[in-house]
Amino acid sequence: MNTVDKLKSCLEKIKKENKKLNIFLQIRDEKELLEEARKIDAKKNKGKLAGKIIAVKANICVKGLNISCASKTLENFKAPYDATVIRKIKNEDGLIIGIVNMDEFACGSSGETSAFGPCQNPSALGLIPGGSSSGSAASVAGGFVDLALGSDTGGSIRNPASHCNVVGVKPTYSSVSRYGLIDLSMSLDQIGPIAKNVSDAKILLNVIKGTDKCDSISQNNSTAIPHPPTQEKKNSINKKSLIIGMLDLSGLKVDNKIEKLISDKIEKSAKKYGWKTKKIKLNYIDLAIETYYPLVYVEFFSGTRKFDGRRYGKKIEQSAGPEVLRRIIGGSEITKAEYKGRYYYRALKVKKLIEMEFEKFFNGKDKVDAIVMPTVPRLPHKIGEKISVDEMYSYDALTIPANLAGNCCVSIPAGKLSFPPTRPGKGNNINSKKNIHLIPVGMQIMCDKFQDELMLDIAEKIEKV
């Protein structure tokens, strides 16, 4: 199918289903899109992303589009320039179709904090799609687009990828430019791809990664992510006996059914490919949530001081929702002069300890090639269901460590578990087989810094099991 025909199909699907699913916040002008698609099809030498329709999270700048961060604060803000990742996508003939929903200012783990209402999970209607890149994952899961861009602070790509049954990649910190991203936390955030399969995720990551003079921390991964891999590369991967570390989850409050599903999946994969597995226990990982949130609160509070209503948008304290205000107030308290940065610097120390723990297993005497674990420790709740702040924050208990350590990590579909229906009809027996829903569960694969290629090769193999 050429780009024009695929675009028409995507636009038709969006027109028909978006009102119900609330995934897209803005679609580009149809005439403009079709003209761009025709130009791509007419090219003799097409780019790596030719024919791919792409959605973008509402906190990544696309020139001329409303980049609202799903907040009333920036509701009418039009990006004056393209983020570096957007420029790279356009250079490779990727067709950006529009802007998708998210948790407001990326503050959330469920997709429910958007000022424009939550988007539905196409893979499990009525249940949360996960967050904060809720619309990015849902747009791919719903078949609206081929690929999407999200941002990941503590699991914001991987969490919704798990709930929506798609692939979500958090690249190594600093390997993808953040220029043009309205970030939640500058020391943790990373832009990454969401796709239907690992192969497509590889293509997009290969396009967007690399150094950028506009982002001082960005750096090159020493090796490209080949697509497709050469035969020589395939053979060398097949011959290598990998050691896969299976994270000891005791004390981390992981649903037993999820833990068993992931364990069975990796054991089957290891048997098929001749990999070795061993159980590993990481110190300090139980402190991940307590370490993460002081960092996020402080950095988010600092980053939002520009939203003062004078230059653009509205004053954030007067226009944002409760979760955004919770983080602003928390950051304000932590940074008060009498504390002298005490809690922030303590969190940085534990962050370093967690990073050293991963370093020990990836490069020490107990070396493993990858560490696997569930993406999310529990099944998703119903949209609108009241749960505590602690319960909400616990969704990211297993995704946060990769951000604290700066390692690359990917969530891939691992299977599905049964779950009672979200809206049982009057008189329905919710335990009857007829009413049981199957809910996607994701598996995380983490590798050492700048081992994104190895991580995605492993993910691609597990995907086939």
N, C-alpha and C positions, 0 to 999 in steps of 0.2 A: 504494500500500500504506500503510495507516495505521501508527501507531507501534507498536501492540500486535502486529500481524502481523509487522512487520519485526523487532521485538524477539524474538519467538518463533523466527523463522527464524535470527537471529544466535545465540541461545542453543543451538539445536539443532546448528548447525554447530560451535560451540565445544565442546559436549559430545562430538561425534563426532570432532573432529580435534585438539583442543588437547593431548591426551596425547602425540600424535606430534610436534607442532610446538613445544610448550612455550612458547607465546606469552604466555598469561595467567597471572599469579601469583595473582590473586584476582578472583572474580566476585561482584558484589553479590547479596544475597538475591533469589531469583527472584520471590517474592510482592511484595516491596517494589518491584522493577523494574516488574512488570506493573501495579501500582497507580499508579505514577508515569506509566507510558505511557498508561493510561486517562485520567488527569487531563489529560494533554497533548492527547489526541484530543478530549476533551470541551470544550476551550477554544474560545471563539468567536474571540477575537483571539490567534492563536498567535504565538510568537516566531520570530525569524529562523532558529533551529536546530531548530524543531519537526520531528519525524520523523527526526532525525539521531541515530544511535547512535555514541557516542564512547568511545574507550579513552584511558587516561591513563598516562603514564610513571611508574614507581615512585619518582620523586623529586619529584613535585608533590603537595602535600597535598590530599586529599579527605577531609573529616570522617568519622571512623568507620572508614576503611579502613586496611589495613596499608601504610604507606609505608616500605618496607624499603630502598630504593635497591639492591635485589637483593643485599643483604649480610646475613650472619648478625649483624652488629653491631646492625642495627635490625629484625631479623626479626619481632619482636612489637610494634613501635611503631605505635600507632594515631594518626592525625592528629587533633588536637583542634579543628581549624578547616579551613575551605576556603581554598585559595589564591585570590587575586583573580581569576585567569583562570577558575577553577572556578565561583566565584560568578557571574561574568558569563555563563558558559555556561548555568548553571541558570536565570538570569534570562531567557534567550532560549529556554528549553524544550529545550535539548540534553539528551539522556539519557545519562548516564555509566554505562557498563555494568561497568567494572572496571579493574584495575591490571595493566599489562603489564611484561614482562621488560626488562632493560637490562644494560649492563655495570655491574659493581659500582661504586657511587658515581660513575657516568659515566666511570670510568677505563678507557678502551678504545676501539678503533676497529673491532671485529669482532663484538661481542655475546657473546664467549666467556668473559669474566671474571665473569659472573653466578655468585653462590654457589649458585644453584638450577639451574645448567646452561644451556647456550646454547639460544636458540630457533632453529628452522629458518627458512630463507629459502623462503617458498612459491613464489617465482618461479624459484628455482634450488636445488632440494632437495639437501642435502649440502654446499652452499657457505655461507659465512658470510652473514648478513643485513646485516652492517655494524653500526657502533655509534657512539655509545653507545645511541642510541634504537632499538635493534634490535627490541624488541617492538612499538613504536609503528608502525614502517614495516611490519613483518611482519603486524600485525593488519589493516592496510588492504589490503596486497597479497593476503592470504589470504581476503579477503571476510568477515572476522569483524565488521567495523565500517565505518561510512561515513567516519569521521574519527578522528584521534588527535592528542594533544598530545605533543610531545617537547621536549627542551632542547638547545641548540646552543652548545658552548663553542669548538670549532674545526672543526666539520663534523658534529656528532653528530646533526643532523637530515638534512642533505643527503647524507652518506655512505651511511646505510642506505636513504634514498630512492632513490639511484642503483642500489644493488645489488638492491633489491626492486621496481624498475620503478614507483615512485609519485612523487608531487610532494611536495617538502619545502621549507618556507620558513623561512629565518632572517631575521626582521624587523630593521629598523634598531635598533641598540643603544639601549636606553632607551624604545623605543616600546611595549613590552609589560611590564607589571608583573611583577617577579620575587618578589613577596611570596608566601610559601608554597612556593617552590622551594628544595630542598636543593641548592645550587649547587656546581659544581666549582671555578669561578674567578669571583669577583664582578665583575671588570672586563671579562669576556668573555661570560658566559652570557646567553642569551636564549631564552625560551620561544617556540615557534612551531608552526604546524599541519602535519600530514601528511594528504594526501588522495589520492583516485584521479585527480583532475583539478584544473586551476588554478581553475576556477570554484568548486568546493567549498572550496578553500584560501582563496580570497578571502572567502567568507562567514565562515569561522571567524576569520580574521585581523581582519576588520572588527569582530567581536564582542569579541575579547580585547584589542585595542590600546587605548592611551589612558593618561592620567595616573592616578595612584593615590597617595593621601596616605600609604599604608603603604610606598611605595617612593620615596625622595627623588630618585632620578635619573630617574624616569619622566616622560615628557612627551608631549604630543599631536603627532601628525602633523597638519600644517595642513590636509590634504585627506583626506576619507574615501575608502575604496575602494569604488566603486559596484558594486552587484550587483542585477540586471544593469545594465550601462552604458546610459545613455540613448542614443537614436539620435543626438542631437547630439554626444555624447561619442565614439560609434563613428566618426562621420564625421570628426571632428577628428583622431582617431588615424590613420585611414586616409590622410588627406591629408598628414600630416606625414612628411617624408623623414628617417627616423632614421639616425644614424650608429652602426654597431655596431663596437666595437673587438674584434678577434680577438687574444687574448693570444699573444705569442711564447713558445712553450714550450721553446725550446732551453735545454738545461742543466737541465731539470726532470725528466728521466727518465720521460717519459710514453710509454706503450705506443703505438707507431706506428699500430696499428689503431684505437685509441680516438681518437687525434688526427685521423685521416682521417674517421672517422665523424662527429665533431663539426663538422669543417670543412665536410663535404658538407652536413650538415643546415643550417648557418647560411647557406651559399651558396644553397641552394634557397629558404630563407625570404626572404633578401634579394632574390632574383630575383622571387619571387611578390609581395612587398609594396613593391618599389621602394626598399628601404633601401640605403644605402651601407655598405661594409665597409672597414676598414683594419686593418693589422697594427700592434699596439702592443707596446712593450717596457717593462716595469716594472722599475725598479731595486730592489734589495734583496729582491725576492720570493723569491729563492733562500735567504734567511736566515729565512724564515717559521718553519720548524720550530724552529730554534735560538733564535729569539726567543720563541716561544710557550711552550715547555716550562719555562724558568726562571720565567716568570710563573705558569703553572699550578701548578708544584711549590710555590712559595712561598705562593700564595693558598689552595691546597688544604690545605697543612700548617696554615696559620693557621685555616682554617675547620673543620678536624677536631678542634681542641683541645677542642671542646664534647662530643665523643664519648668521655667519660672513664669511662663505666660507673657514674657516681654518680646522675645525674638520670634517665636513660632509656637503654635499650639496654645494650650491652656495651662494654668498652674497645676502641677500634678496632684498636690495635696487636696485640691478642690474638685478634681474631676475623675480621679481613679477609684477603683474598687477596693474592698476590704483587704484582700491579700497583698496588693501593692502597698497599701498604707501600713499593714502589719510589718512589712519588710523595711519600709522607710523609717517608721518609728523605732523598730529594733536597731537599725543601723545608727540612727541618731543617738540612741541611749548608749550603745557600745562605744561610740566615738567621743563621748563627753570627756571634757578635760580631766575630770577627777580620776578617770580610769586609765589615762595615759596609754591607751592602746593595748591595755593588758590582755583582754580577751581575744582580740584580733591576732596578737603575736603568739599567744598560746595556741590558737588554732593553726597558725602557720607552722609551729613546731610539730604538732601532731600530723599535719599534712606531710611534712618531711619524713616523719617516722613511717607513715603508710607508704610513701614513695620508696623508701629504703627496703621495706618488706618485699615489695614487688621486685625490686632490683636484685634482692637476694635469690629469689626463685628463678629469675630470668637469666642471671649471670653468675650465680654462686655455685657451690658444690652440689646443691640439690636441684640443679638446673632442669627446667621444663621449657618446652617450646611454646606452649600456650596454656592458659588457665580457662576452664569452662565453669559456668555457673548459670542459674536461672537469670533472666533479665529482671523480672519483677517477682517479689516473694509471695504475692497473693493474686487472686483473680480480681478483675475489675468490678467496681460497684455500679449500681444503676445511676444514670444521669439524674441529678437532683437529690439523690439520697444523702442524708446528713451523716457525715462521718467526722471524727475529731481531727484537729490539726495534726496531732501525733500520727494518726492512722494515714492521713494524706501524705505526710512527709515520709512515712515508711515505705511508700511505693518506690522510692529512689535508693533504698538502703544498699542494694547490690550494684547499682549503676554509678553512684557517687565515687567509689574508690578509683575508678579509671580516670576521672577528672582530677581528683586530688593528686594522683601519681603522674598525670600527663600522658598515660599510655594510650595506644590505639585499642579500640574495642568495637565489636559488631554484634548486633542482635539479629538472629535468623529464626524463622519459624521452626519450632521443634515438635509441634503436634497440637492436639486440642484436648480439652477436658470438658466433661459434661457440667452443666450449670442449670439451675432452675430458671424458668422463663422470666423475662423482665416485667411483663405485664400479663399475668395470668387472668384469663377471662372468668367471669362469674361462674362458680361451680366447677371450675377446672381442677383436676387433681394435679398439683404441680409436681408430684413425684412420678407421674405416669411417663412412660418412655416417649409418648407422643409429644410431650411438652418440654422435653429436655433440650437445652441449647448446647452447642459445642463451641467452646470459647478458646481462641488461639492462645498459645503459650510460647514465649520466645526463649531462646538460649543465647547466652553471651559467650563470645570467644574473645579473650584478651591476649595480646602479645606485647612484647617490649616496645619501647619507643622506636619509631621509624621502622617497625617490622609490619607495616600495614599490608605489604604484599603477601608475606607469609600468612598473616591472619586471614586474608580474603581467600587465599588458596585453600586453607584448612576449612573455611566456611563453605566454599564451593563444593568440597568433597562431602562434607556432612550433609549439605543440602540434597545430595543425590541419594542418601540412605533412606 
